[in-house]
Amino acid sequence: MSLIPTPETLLQQEKLVRLSGFSFTDAWTIGVAIRQRAIQENAPIAIEVYAFGQVLFTSTLPGSSAENLEWIARKRNTVLRNGHASLYTGESNEAAGIRMAAMNFIDQQRYTDHGGSFPLLLVSGGIIGAVTVSGLPSHEDHALAMWGIQQVL
């Protein structure tokens, strides 16, 4: 089991896990790598790779449910809104003493600050999408999504 990273560690991850370019084939490679690892580990997850304004890869594994797909959309929306990993948003909010669920100006059906979505960041700093995992504890979803991106670096 991995430990929950600090906000500073999460920002460092975002600086290191950056792409020089991205393609539909890269999305497939990331999704398949995460899926194969999850099968080996018998992880009951759902996976999404989202870029260019569309879902490029999605898969669900035994033990996951439709609810995981809803969590994926909410985590992804948070990444695209804030430009950071959903776990970073959650840990930052926790440190500030208010989680997203308590923020009246946030649509709870569209956003969440639970971990599991990691931004697809270009070396230039632009965000083009997100890789999202749902079904494990937040920090494990986060680690698996980030690991998937690292498979194409």
ZAMARGU-4260 file (C-alpha; in steps of 0.2 Angstrom, whole numbers, plus 5000, padded with zeros to 4 digits):
<rodrens>
0) 5000/5000/5000 | 5006/5017/4996 | 5006/5032/5007 | 4995/5047/5004 | 5008/5060/4996
5) 5009/5078/5002 | 5003/5092/4991 | 5021/5096/4988 | 5025/5079/4982 | 5010/5079/4971
10) 5015/5095/4963 | 5033/5087/4960 | 5024/5072/4952 | 5015/5084/4940 | 5032/5093/4936
15) 5040/5076/4932 | 5026/5067/4923 | 5025/5077/4907 | 5023/5073/4889 | 5032/5080/4874
20) 5017/5075/4863 | 5002/5064/4864 | 4992/5054/4852 | 4977/5042/4851 | 4989/5028/4851
25) 4997/5034/4867 | 4980/5035/4875 | 4977/5016/4870 | 4994/5012/4877 | 4991/5020/4893
30) 4973/5012/4895 | 4979/4995/4890 | 4994/4995/4902 | 4983/5000/4917 | 4970/4987/4912
35) 4983/4973/4911 | 4991/4978/4928 | 4973/4979/4936 | 4969/4962/4929 | 4986/4955/4936
40) 4982/4963/4953 | 4963/4958/4953 | 4958/4976/4955 | 4940/4980/4953 | 4942/4997/4943
45) 4936/5007/4929 | 4948/5016/4918 | 4947/5031/4907 | 4959/5041/4896 | 4952/5057/4890
50) 4960/5070/4879 | 4956/5082/4865 | 4939/5084/4872 | 4934/5066/4871 | 4936/5049/4879
55) 4949/5040/4869 | 4950/5024/4880 | 4938/5017/4893 | 4937/5000/4901 | 4929/4992/4917
60) 4934/4976/4926 | 4925/4964/4936 | 4920/4971/4953 | 4918/4989/4946 | 4901/4996/4944
65) 4892/5010/4935 | 4895/5021/4950 | 4914/5020/4946 | 4910/5028/4929 | 4902/5042/4938
70) 4917/5045/4949 | 4928/5045/4934 | 4918/5059/4926 | 4918/5069/4942 | 4937/5067/4945
75) 4941/5071/4927 | 4931/5087/4928 | 4940/5092/4943 | 4957/5090/4934 | 4951/5099/4919
80) 4944/5113/4930 | 4959/5115/4942 | 4974/5110/4931 | 4980/5098/4944 | 4978/5080/4949
85) 4961/5077/4959 | 4971/5070/4974 | 4981/5087/4974 | 4965/5096/4975 | 4958/5085/4989
90) 4974/5086/4999 | 4976/5105/4997 | 4957/5107/5002 | 4960/5096/5017 | 4975/5106/5022
95) 4964/5122/5020 | 4951/5114/5031 | 4937/5113/5018 | 4933/5098/5006 | 4925/5101/4990
100) 4909/5093/4996 | 4906/5107/5008 | 4909/5121/4995 | 4892/5128/4990 | 4898/5135/4973
105) 4904/5118/4967 | 4891/5106/4958 | 4894/5090/4968 | 4887/5080/4953 | 4901/5086/4942
110) 4916/5088/4953 | 4925/5079/4967 | 4942/5081/4976 | 4945/5062/4978 | 4960/5056/4970
115) 4962/5045/4955 | 4963/5057/4940 | 4980/5063/4934 | 4982/5077/4921 | 4989/5074/4904
120) 5002/5088/4905 | 5013/5093/4890 | 5031/5098/4893 | 5026/5116/4889 | 5013/5116/4904
125) 4997/5114/4894 | 4984/5101/4900 | 4976/5091/4886 | 4966/5079/4896 | 4967/5066/4911
130) 4969/5048/4915 | 4957/5042/4928 | 4955/5027/4938 | 4941/5023/4950 | 4938/5008/4962
135) 4953/5008/4974 | 4957/5020/4988 | 4960/5038/4981 | 4979/5037/4983 | 4980/5020/4975
140) 4969/5026/4960 | 4980/5041/4959 | 4996/5031/4959 | 4989/5019/4945 | 4984/5033/4934
145) 5001/5041/4935 | 5009/5025/4932 | 4999/5023/4916 | 5005/5039/4910 | 5023/5035/4914
150) 5022/5020/4902 | 5022/5031/4887 | 5036/5043/4894
</rodrens>
